[in-house]
Amino acid sequence: MESAARRAVERSENELIRQPENPRPAYLGAAGLIILGDKDRAREWLARALTSDPDDVWTQYNVACLYTMLGETGPAFDLLERLLPHAGHELKHGWIKHDSSLDGLRSDPRFKKILELIG
């Protein structure tokens, strides 16, 4: 797992050099950094992803998932609440409702509120 995470971080770094405005390599690389235990650097990459495309619901969603992996529920909920009015059916009913990446949030009353808003 660590070997794959190192490769993912390396590939993400290379992609960020080529396309610094693309948020995807930043949040994908952050996932590898979390696995490797480099949480501070992962937070920097998550911030970079959000700065690159602050209005993209998929960026917000993926960063929320990664904040959940970090155990940082506050920022994860902030992002989910921010994206919800702009999210399409697939994101709301497929991903938010069923993605195991959000399991760390499911017991929190704020998650139940999000599910109520989705309907």
Summary of the structure (lengths in Angstrom):
residues: 119
radius of gyration: 14.2
end to end distance: 36.9
largest distance: 41.5
contacts: 361
relative contact order: 0.11
helix: 82%
strand: 0%
